Amino acid sequence: MNNKVIIIGAGPAGLAAAITLAEKNIAVLVIDEYLYAGGRLLGQLYEEKPGTWWNGIVESERLVERAKAVHVEFLLQTSVSDLEKIGQMWVIHTTKGAFRTQHLLLATGAAESPFPIPGWTLPGVMSVGAAQVMTNVHRVKPGKRGVIVGVNVLSSAIAMELQLAGVHVAAITLPPTNLLTEGYSNPLEVMTSLLHVAHMAPSPLVKIGSKLMKNDFMKKLGITFYPKNGVKMWDIPIMLRKAVIEIVGKNQVEGVILATVNTDGSIVKGSEQHIKADFICIAGGLYPLAELASLAGCPFHYIEQLGGFIPLHNEQMETNLEGLYVAGNITGIEGAKVALAQGEVAALTIAQHLNGGASNHDIKLAIQAVEKTRATAHIQFHPEILAGRQQMKQIWNESVGSLSIH
Ligand SMILES: Cc1cc2nc3c(=O)[nH]c(=O)nc-3n(C[C@H](O)[C@H](O)[C@H](O)COP(=O)(O)OP(=O)(O)OC[C@H]3O[C@@H](n4cnc5c(N)ncnc54)[C@H](O)[C@@H]3O)c2cc1C
């Protein structure tokens, strides 16, 4: 087992890396705790442009087939709980024993940030990602009529997926203002961040409207006169002037208390109304799932545009710890296509270290492919992603040194 590259995470980043390595005759073991390979790709389903669908299950199946054809080994339903470095080897502690490797790639993806709302412990309250997995992966409807709390790119995409599956989404609304919902509960801030992704909106009205809101004055005007009952996308009202202040029900979710909010997020007293629902999704955004990098001893930097605390790494996907690499959402929150491209970069870097199986030129081209994919990405989780990537590059250059291939 010692001569194998080990990859933790069978999402798009891990799968792309495994295929690239195995195609170069490098033995690879992919460890993942889930039932199937594919990671968060499995839940994804959306129309990229009219008539062209991104179907995550189909994409995952294609990747797994390609991986199996080049003899990538999979160990699923196996959680990694700890990492340590003994001599030159990384020791990976899992629920199925310990594994060793000199070259370890962490491709553990992202996790969701929840926020508390009164009543959130009732059965029927779930994260928006859980609703996505239930619907698109397990084909189980989370309920008949739901309300999504938290307006962002992911919640809008998943609302559309629920609607496609025949689940009624009564509204996507803001959460109430508290210390933990800062940034998610202020109508103006939420609208400003949505304007960056308005090109994804299915409605020409929204696209045109968003183009008019170029300066602060127009944005303030826009949010002041934003319809209280929301603007419909995919027939779902996106309510930027309403917040769910409580989830109600006796033994399970029966509805929410919805209130109108002022432009600063404060509640308009007396505006509270009861809305019926049998499930509620909380959508607090995503952050990189990087605990294993922390256990390994990687330094971390907080970069808001990348989604939170990020392990120090360079463009070749190396960390500053010998033999440890990262790829995909662990390095910052982006869509699956960017994760795929990053996986290839990591694999080429590992191949170069192992047996000179990739040249500097190959790696440079792969990095350019990441940049190109990023520039044309259908889903952008953070409008300032490029600035975040630039910040990490600068931190690396200042702390570890400039890279030889640039
Ligand atoms: C809930 C959710 C919904 C998303 N929906 C979308 C969407 O609709 N569209 C979109 O473009 N992007 C979406 N994303 C972003 C998504 O993360 C990327 O699109 C892409 O899947 C990232 O690829 P990745 O390979 O980095 O990680 P992932 O696809 O997240 O794969 C990581 C894998 O690592 C495994 N893993 C993690 N920790 C361990 C451990 N300790 N031991 C063993 N295995 C472990 C996980 O089981 C998982 O299979 C979503 C993310 C989340 C969290």
The ligand as a Tripos MOL2 file, in Angstrom:
@<TRIPOS>MOLECULE
LIG
   53    58     1     0     0
SMALL
NO_CHARGES

@<TRIPOS>ATOM
      1 C1        -24.6150   20.7130    0.3080 C.3       1 LIG1
      2 C2        -23.8580   21.1500   -0.9040 C.ar      1 LIG1
      3 C3        -24.5300   21.3580   -2.0950 C.ar      1 LIG1
      4 C4        -23.8390   21.7780   -3.2240 C.ar      1 LIG1
      5 N1        -24.5350   21.9870   -4.3730 N.ar      1 LIG1
      6 C5        -23.8840   22.4430   -5.4590 C.ar      1 LIG1
      7 C6        -24.5690   22.6730   -6.6640 C.ar      1 LIG1
      8 O1        -25.7730   22.4760   -6.7500 O.2       1 LIG1
      9 N2        -23.8490   23.1120   -7.7300 N.ar      1 LIG1
     10 C7        -22.4930   23.3390   -7.6550 C.ar      1 LIG1
     11 O2        -21.8610   23.7200   -8.6420 O.2       1 LIG1
     12 N3        -21.8370   23.1260   -6.5180 N.ar      1 LIG1
     13 C8        -22.4870   22.6910   -5.4210 C.ar      1 LIG1
     14 N4        -21.8110   22.4920   -4.2640 N.ar      1 LIG1
     15 C9        -20.3890   22.8250   -4.2300 C.3       1 LIG1
     16 C10       -19.6420   21.5300   -4.4110 C.3       1 LIG1
     17 O3        -18.9490   21.3760   -3.2300 O.3       1 LIG1
     18 C11       -18.7690   21.5470   -5.6460 C.3       1 LIG1
     19 O4        -19.5850   21.6770   -6.7890 O.3       1 LIG1
     20 C12       -17.9700   20.2470   -5.8340 C.3       1 LIG1
     21 O5        -18.7360   19.0980   -5.5910 O.3       1 LIG1
     22 C13       -16.7490   20.2550   -4.9500 C.3       1 LIG1
     23 O6        -16.0010   19.1370   -5.2620 O.3       1 LIG1
     24 P1        -14.9470   18.5180   -4.2610 P.3       1 LIG1
     25 O7        -14.3770   17.3410   -4.9720 O.co2     1 LIG1
     26 O8        -14.0460   19.5790   -3.7930 O.co2     1 LIG1
     27 O9        -15.7700   18.0570   -2.9880 O.3       1 LIG1
     28 P2        -17.0890   17.1850   -2.7850 P.3       1 LIG1
     29 O10       -17.8450   17.0170   -4.0190 O.co2     1 LIG1
     30 O11       -17.7770   17.8000   -1.6120 O.co2     1 LIG1
     31 O12       -16.5110   15.7740   -2.3300 O.3       1 LIG1
     32 C14       -15.8130   15.6190   -1.1280 C.3       1 LIG1
     33 C15       -15.8910   14.1770   -0.7100 C.3       1 LIG1
     34 O13       -15.0480   13.9960    0.4330 O.3       1 LIG1
     35 C16       -15.6490   13.0770    1.3150 C.3       1 LIG1
     36 N5        -15.1140   13.3140    2.6640 N.ar      1 LIG1
     37 C17       -15.0630   14.4870    3.3370 C.ar      1 LIG1
     38 N6        -14.4910   14.3210    4.5320 N.ar      1 LIG1
     39 C18       -14.1680   13.0080    4.6280 C.ar      1 LIG1
     40 C19       -13.5580   12.2200    5.6480 C.ar      1 LIG1
     41 N7        -13.1240   12.7480    6.7970 N.pl3     1 LIG1
     42 N8        -13.4060   10.8850    5.4270 N.ar      1 LIG1
     43 C20       -13.8110   10.3220    4.2460 C.ar      1 LIG1
     44 N9        -14.3980   11.0350    3.2560 N.ar      1 LIG1
     45 C21       -14.5700   12.3650    3.4350 C.ar      1 LIG1
     46 C22       -17.1430   13.3770    1.1920 C.3       1 LIG1
     47 O14       -17.9170   12.2430    1.5580 O.3       1 LIG1
     48 C23       -17.2760   13.7200   -0.2960 C.3       1 LIG1
     49 O15       -17.6920   12.6190   -1.0710 O.3       1 LIG1
     50 C24       -22.4590   22.0290   -3.1290 C.ar      1 LIG1
     51 C25       -21.7750   21.7930   -1.9340 C.ar      1 LIG1
     52 C26       -22.4710   21.3650   -0.8240 C.ar      1 LIG1
     53 C27       -21.7240   21.1350    0.4830 C.3       1 LIG1
@<TRIPOS>BOND
     1     1     2 1
     2     2     3 ar
     3     2    52 ar
     4     3     4 ar
     5     4     5 ar
     6     4    50 ar
     7     5     6 ar
     8     6     7 ar
     9     6    13 1
    10     7     8 2
    11     7     9 ar
    12     9    10 ar
    13    10    11 2
    14    10    12 ar
    15    12    13 ar
    16    13    14 ar
    17    14    15 1
    18    14    50 ar
    19    15    16 1
    20    16    17 1
    21    16    18 1
    22    18    19 1
    23    18    20 1
    24    20    21 1
    25    20    22 1
    26    22    23 1
    27    23    24 1
    28    24    25 2
    29    24    26 1
    30    24    27 1
    31    27    28 1
    32    28    29 2
    33    28    30 1
    34    28    31 1
    35    31    32 1
    36    32    33 1
    37    33    34 1
    38    33    48 1
    39    34    35 1
    40    35    36 1
    41    35    46 1
    42    36    37 ar
    43    36    45 ar
    44    37    38 ar
    45    38    39 ar
    46    39    40 ar
    47    39    45 ar
    48    40    41 1
    49    40    42 ar
    50    42    43 ar
    51    43    44 ar
    52    44    45 ar
    53    46    47 1
    54    46    48 1
    55    48    49 1
    56    50    51 ar
    57    51    52 ar
    58    52    53 1
@<TRIPOS>SUBSTRUCTURE
     1 LIG1         1 GROUP 0 **** ****
